[in-house]
Amino acid sequence: MNYIGDLRKVIGHDTIMTVGCGVLVENEKGQVLLQKRSDNGQWCVPGGALELGETYKEAAARELREEVGIEVKELQLFGLYSGDDRMITYPNQDVVYSLAVIFKTNKYTGTISDEDSEVLEHRFFDPQDIPVDLFAPDARPITDWAKGKTQVVVE
């Protein structure tokens, strides 16, 4: 199923509302996993769009399986994000207003992979070493994590 792809066939590049589900994955050193996007070279929270019929947790786990190659366990809600910075124009000129449901976990299995076409690289970062070239819609959750927040809930 590709709800957004099917919708784009009908409305073209016009603005649609989506829900993005991402995960702040922490390792045993207290670092966070970020993903470098292949469309713009910026760092983001691993995740992607909710498909019809999925729960938020199912979407987040599916996206990490597809893009990162890991299975995540025990997802905890970190924050819900909306606002002007969630209006996104992609390089192909598709426009979305993407609400974000961000989870956090330190429970995962598998080997992190950069094989997905949407990904250039995955890397763990210490809170004080977060890169400056962040994908704008993901800057708030990443910065909130780096500031030591354990849960934001609604922003």
Buried (B, 14 or more C-beta within 10 A) or exposed (E): EEBBEEEBEEEEEEEBEBBBBBBBBBEEEEBBBBBBBEEEEBBBBBBBBBBEEBEBBBBBBBBBEBBBBBEBEEBEBBBBBEEEBBEBEEEEEBEBBBBBBBBBBBEBEEEBEBEBEBBBEBBBBEBEEBEEEBBBBBBBBBEBBBEEBEEBEEB
